[in-house]
Structure formats: C-alpha cells, structure tokens
Amino acid sequence: MSIVVRPAAVADIQDDGKCYEEEVPGLGEDLVSELDQLFARLAAFPRSAPLVAGYEPIRRSAPSAVSVRRASIHGDRRL
C-alpha cells in the first residue's frame, strides 16, 4: 500500500517541525518520528483509517492521531 502525503501537508510538517525544534531541541524530530510511525501503521493496516466519503478507496488519517506534546514552561520535553 502506498501512502500519499500532499505537498501542502509536507510543507506544514516541515514548518511545524522547525517551530517545535526552536522551542525545544529534539521536539521537531519527535514530530517526524511520530508521523513515520503513523505512516508505517497505515501502510500495515490500511483499513484502520476511515474512507473519504465520495472518494473511495481513498482513506484519511486525522491529524489528531499524531500525538505531539509541547514543552512545558519549565523546558521539559514531555508534559
């Protein structure tokens, strides 16, 4: 199964990764790692994502499926 990430989504991921990395070193890398794991799960279990109404057999993975925790005001990497 192939995973398609639209160019606009790639740009958003890159921008978000840079912002997270500026907040806390390593947090941007965590974002990319979480997304890599998500994409691997979707490739392994494609039916776990819901179908996009009117565009079957395209499936969508909600951004909320990715857990990225922001740094606390104390500089902790995980809340």
N, C-alpha and C positions, 0 to 999 in steps of 0.2 A: 504494500500500500504506500502511496506517496502522500506526503504532507505538503500542502501548498500554503506558503505564508506570503500574503500580498506585499508588494513593495512598500506601501504606506505603513503596514504593520511592522515591517523590518525597520523602517526609519524611526517609528515610535519606540521600538525596543531599544534601538541604539541610543536614541535621545534619553530615554528613561534610564538606561544603564549608565550613561555618563553622569546624569544627575545624582543617581544613587551612589556612584563611585565618589563623587565630590563630597557627598555628605559623610560617608564612612568608607574608607578604603576596603575593597573586597565585596561591598554590597552589590555593586553592578555585576560583578562576576557571579554572585549568588543568583541574581535575576536570570542571567543567561543559563546557568546550570539548571534552575527550576524549569525554564522553558524547554531546555534539551530533554529533561526527564519527562515533561508533559508530552512532547512530540514523540518520544520513544514509546510511551504508553499508548498514545493514539495510534501509532503505526502497528503496535502489537495487538491492540484491542479496538479496532476502528468503530465497532458498533457501540462503544461506550459513549460516544458523542451523539447528540441529537441530530436528526435530519433537519436541513433547512427547508422550510415549507416552500413548495413551488420550485425547488432546485434539486430535488432528489436526483442522484445519490450523494449530493454534497452534504457533508456534516460539519457542524460548527462546534468549536470548543470555546466556552465562555472564558473571558479573561479572569473571572473570579476563581477559576480553577487553579490559578497560579498564586501561590502564597509567598508574598514578599513582605517581610516585616521591616518597617522603617526603624532607624536608630532612635533610641531614646535621647532625651536632652542630656543624659549623662554620658553619651557616647557608646553605649552598649550596642553591639551589632544585632542582638536579638532582644525583643521585648518579652 
